[in-house]
């Protein structure tokens, strides 16, 4: 087995595992008991999507996909901050008499 063949099989296995993890994460988003659980699952989904794009970039050999992964990481970070701020503002409203 050559190195390219091994890389092709490893990247295929990585894409399948990341896809399965995304499926499980989407189930957690749908049935998560609390809002912080759903936000954490959404953050994990963003990280998995970033990894998916990175593995696809390695598999296809197109370096432009890595720029998309960087933008997706920034978007995921900012959305997580927005959700955390929303949760904090919601909890302070509930604490007021």
VEXSEDREN-464839 format. One line per field, with one value per residue: residue in three letters; x, y, z of N, C-alpha, C in turn. Coordinates in nm, 4 decimals. Layout:
REM residues N
residuo	ala|... .
n_px	X|... .
n_py	Y|... .
n_pz	Z|... .
ca_px	X|... .
ca_py	Y|... .
ca_pz	Z|... .
c_px	X|... .
c_py	Y|... .
c_pz	Z|... .
This chain:
REM residues 97
residuo	unk|unk|unk|unk|unk|unk|unk|unk|unk|unk|unk|unk|unk|unk|unk|unk|unk|unk|unk|unk|unk|unk|unk|unk|unk|unk|unk|unk|unk|unk|unk|unk|unk|unk|unk|unk|unk|unk|unk|unk|unk|unk|unk|unk|unk|unk|unk|unk|unk|unk|unk|unk|unk|unk|unk|unk|unk|unk|unk|unk|unk|unk|unk|unk|unk|unk|unk|unk|unk|unk|unk|unk|unk|unk|unk|unk|unk|unk|unk|unk|unk|unk|unk|unk|unk|unk|unk|unk|unk|unk|unk|unk|unk|unk|unk|unk|unk .
n_px	0.0850|0.0616|0.1715|-0.0086|-0.2411|-0.2886|-0.3295|-0.5637|-0.7475|-0.7361|-0.8266|-1.0837|-1.1929|-1.1733|-1.3502|-1.5898|-1.6131|-1.6241|-1.8628|-2.0439|-2.0139|-2.1135|-2.3797|-2.4624|-2.4229|-2.6088|-2.8403|-2.8193|-2.8519|-3.1181|-3.2624|-3.1611|-3.1622|-3.1365|-3.0761|-2.7958|-2.6779|-2.7528|-2.6230|-2.3567|-2.3456|-2.3883|-2.1576|-1.9706|-2.0524|-1.9771|-1.7002|-1.6583|-1.7422|-1.5445|-1.3224|-1.4050|-1.3972|-1.1234|-1.0136|-1.1255|-0.9918|-0.7321|-0.7747|-0.8629|-0.6602|-0.6691|-0.5773|-0.7265|-0.9537|-0.8754|-0.8756|-1.1480|-1.2045|-1.0768|-1.2298|-1.4740|-1.4119|-1.3737|-1.6308|-1.7748|-1.6635|-1.7459|-2.0247|-2.0641|-1.9841|-2.1893|-2.4163|-2.3550|-2.3558|-2.6268|-2.7410|-2.6390|-2.7570|-3.0223|-3.0288|-2.9706|-3.1946|-3.3909|-3.3091|-3.3667|-3.5956 .
n_py	-0.1175|0.2138|0.5470|0.7455|0.6011|0.5142|0.7615|0.8382|0.6424|0.6906|0.9551|0.9219|0.7568|0.9370|1.1393|0.9960|0.9335|1.1912|1.2751|1.0993|1.1888|1.4462|1.3877|1.2724|1.4953|1.6727|1.5459|1.5871|1.8623|1.8834|1.7417|1.8342|1.8862|2.1350|2.4859|2.5663|2.3144|2.2783|2.4943|2.4257|2.1908|2.3015|2.4539|2.2472|2.1280|2.3216|2.3092|2.0471|2.0746|2.2449|2.0746|1.8826|2.0263|2.0770|1.8163|1.7472|1.9304|1.8312|1.5858|1.6562|1.8216|2.0924|2.4000|2.6232|2.5603|2.5600|2.8275|2.8699|2.7072|2.8485|3.0846|2.9721|2.8830|3.1283|3.2347|3.0457|3.0863|3.3511|3.3203|3.1490|3.3147|3.5063|3.3519|3.2766|3.5233|3.5850|3.3808|3.4517|3.7052|3.6313|3.4760|3.6668|3.8271|3.6548|3.6324|3.8730|4.0339 .
n_pz	0.0000|-0.0934|0.0017|-0.0802|-0.1188|0.1417|0.2667|0.1350|0.2236|0.5014|0.5173|0.4197|0.6182|0.8305|0.7441|0.7493|1.0233|1.1328|1.0158|1.1414|1.4040|1.3748|1.3210|1.5667|1.7256|1.6217|1.7009|1.9753|1.9793|1.9020|2.1044|2.3402|2.6899|2.8220|2.7561|2.7673|2.7110|2.4463|2.3264|2.3714|2.2204|1.9685|1.9424|1.9398|1.7028|1.5187|1.5462|1.4596|1.1947|1.1031|1.1248|0.9419|0.7002|0.6932|0.6726|0.4303|0.2713|0.2834|0.1632|-0.0965|-0.1844|-0.2249|-0.1221|-0.0670|0.0742|0.3367|0.4101|0.4204|0.6384|0.8432|0.8466|0.9202|1.1762|1.3078|1.2851|1.4331|1.6885|1.7439|1.7361|1.9520|2.1627|2.1438|2.2062|2.4690|2.5937|2.5637|2.7210|2.9730|3.0073|3.0142|3.2475|3.4420|3.4254|3.5208|3.7828|3.8969|4.1211 .
ca_px	0.0000|0.1434|0.1360|-0.1298|-0.3544|-0.3113|-0.3882|-0.7011|-0.8293|-0.7424|-0.9134|-1.2203|-1.2349|-1.1916|-1.4743|-1.7038|-1.6228|-1.6714|-2.0041|-2.1180|-2.0122|-2.2070|-2.5149|-2.4886|-2.4285|-2.7374|-2.9410|-2.8082|-2.9101|-3.2634|-3.3255|-3.0873|-3.2582|-3.1262|-3.0182|-2.6494|-2.6429|-2.7690|-2.5160|-2.2331|-2.3538|-2.3699|-2.0147|-1.9042|-2.0865|-1.8919|-1.5654|-1.6585|-1.7488|-1.4102|-1.2380|-1.4526|-1.3425|-0.9781|-0.9860|-1.1597|-0.8831|-0.6202|-0.8148|-0.8710|-0.5354|-0.6953|-0.5445|-0.8255|-1.0495|-0.8266|-0.9254|-1.2872|-1.2020|-1.0416|-1.3479|-1.5737|-1.3696|-1.4037|-1.7763|-1.8146|-1.6231|-1.8322|-2.1609|-2.0623|-1.9848|-2.3223|-2.5075|-2.3218|-2.4053|-2.7721|-2.7725|-2.6104|-2.8581|-3.1457|-3.0194|-2.9773|-3.3338|-3.4649|-3.2650|-3.4249|-3.7291 .
ca_py	0.0000|0.3338|0.6563|0.8146|0.5133|0.5199|0.8918|0.8365|0.5632|0.7578|1.0721|0.8719|0.7143|1.0583|1.2045|0.9169|0.9507|1.3274|1.2763|1.0331|1.2784|1.5557|1.3343|1.2634|1.6307|1.7315|1.4867|1.6578|1.9954|1.8709|1.6936|1.8795|1.9251|2.2756|2.5742|2.5534|2.1904|2.3008|2.5854|2.3467|2.1021|2.3843|2.4853|2.1247|2.1090|2.4130|2.2527|1.9299|2.1232|2.2949|1.9573|1.8216|2.1051|2.0571|1.6829|1.7528|2.0037|1.7380|1.4816|1.7090|1.8882|2.2333|2.4739|2.7292|2.5139|2.5946|2.9620|2.8524|2.6516|2.9574|3.1703|2.8971|2.8865|3.2613|3.2451|2.9620|3.1532|3.4665|3.2752|3.0974|3.4308|3.5669|3.2659|3.2851|3.6533|3.5720|3.2983|3.5310|3.8112|3.5633|3.4325|3.7846|3.8705|3.5636|3.6514|3.9974|4.0108 .
ca_pz	0.0000|-0.1054|0.0920|-0.1288|-0.0903|0.2855|0.2944|0.0846|0.3155|0.6312|0.5073|0.4067|0.7524|0.9088|0.7014|0.7978|1.1685|1.1571|0.9793|1.2493|1.5197|1.3449|1.3372|1.7102|1.7785|1.5826|1.7895|2.1035|1.9610|1.8948|2.2269|2.4578|2.7935|2.8601|2.6551|2.7613|2.6420|2.3025|2.2827|2.3694|2.1038|1.8493|1.9361|1.8950|1.5613|1.4429|1.5486|1.3722|1.0563|1.0735|1.1025|0.8183|0.5889|0.6918|0.6185|0.2880|0.2056|0.2695|0.0668|-0.2323|-0.2195|-0.2532|-0.0001|-0.0449|0.1740|0.4700|0.4378|0.4604|0.7736|0.9348|0.8580|0.9954|1.3162|1.3604|1.2954|1.5462|1.8123|1.7668|1.7680|2.0890|2.2521|2.1409|2.2804|2.6114|2.6406|2.5727|2.8381|3.0921|3.0233|3.0523|3.3869|3.5306|3.4266|3.6067|3.9201|3.9485|4.1797 .
c_px	0.0897|0.0938|0.0107|-0.2540|-0.3896|-0.3757|-0.5331|-0.7928|-0.8439|-0.8338|-1.0583|-1.2756|-1.2586|-1.3196|-1.5965|-1.7219|-1.6721|-1.8191|-2.0906|-2.1237|-2.1065|-2.3518|-2.5519|-2.5016|-2.5601|-2.8517|-2.9389|-2.8675|-3.0628|-3.3265|-3.2537|-3.1815|-3.2524|-3.0617|-2.8652|-2.6024|-2.6504|-2.6599|-2.3835|-2.2318|-2.3354|-2.2237|-1.9346|-1.9316|-2.0014|-1.7487|-1.5555|-1.6652|-1.6129|-1.3159|-1.2763|-1.3947|-1.1908|-0.9410|-1.0181|-1.0520|-0.7615|-0.6519|-0.8135|-0.7416|-0.5517|-0.6753|-0.6453|-0.9282|-1.0044|-0.8665|-1.0712|-1.2941|-1.1680|-1.1606|-1.4577|-1.5390|-1.3979|-1.5527|-1.8291|-1.7807|-1.7154|-1.9754|-2.1685|-2.0622|-2.1222|-2.4223|-2.4814|-2.3706|-2.5575|-2.8117|-2.7486|-2.7142|-2.9921|-3.1440|-3.0231|-3.1195|-3.4178|-3.4291|-3.3241|-3.5640|-3.8388 .
c_py	0.1240|0.4416|0.7292|0.7311|0.5162|0.6522|0.8984|0.7586|0.6312|0.8799|1.0307|0.8271|0.8362|1.1313|1.1291|0.9332|1.0912|1.3415|1.2116|1.1217|1.3970|1.5099|1.3250|1.4014|1.6980|1.6717|1.5557|1.7980|1.9867|1.8324|1.7384|1.9289|2.0742|2.3548|2.5683|2.4235|2.2080|2.3926|2.5114|2.2516|2.1809|2.4246|2.3633|2.0983|2.1999|2.3607|2.1301|1.9706|2.1775|2.1783|1.8863|1.8932|2.0852|1.9198|1.6794|1.8275|1.9138|1.6336|1.5334|1.7763|2.0348|2.3115|2.5848|2.6892|2.5458|2.7371|2.9571|2.7986|2.7595|3.0509|3.1018|2.8938|3.0208|3.2803|3.1638|3.0256|3.2699|3.4252|3.2173|3.2115|3.4967|3.4837|3.2720|3.4174|3.6507|3.4912|3.3761|3.6404|3.7491|3.5225|3.5517|3.8408|3.7830|3.5848|3.7794|3.9693|4.0839 .
c_pz	0.0000|-0.0093|0.0491|-0.1016|0.0571|0.3253|0.2481|0.1776|0.4508|0.6268|0.4897|0.5419|0.8420|0.8733|0.7511|0.9487|1.2043|1.1213|1.0864|1.3738|1.4980|1.3613|1.4853|1.7737|1.7407|1.6631|1.9253|2.0936|1.9642|2.0283|2.3540|2.5666|2.8297|2.7468|2.6527|2.6947|2.4917|2.2487|2.2749|2.2498|1.9745|1.8321|1.8895|1.7478|1.4736|1.4363|1.4582|1.2252|1.0125|1.0439|0.9725|0.6968|0.5791|0.6343|0.4694|0.2101|0.1852|0.1631|-0.0770|-0.2779|-0.2529|-0.1236|0.0301|0.0606|0.3159|0.5081|0.4821|0.6035|0.8761|0.9550|0.9379|1.1440|1.3809|1.3799|1.4136|1.6798|1.8442|1.7993|1.9090|2.1896|2.2576|2.2202|2.4303|2.6694|2.6557|2.6956|2.9663|3.1140|3.0648|3.1986|3.4825|3.5335|3.5177|3.7535|3.9811|4.0061|4.1070 .
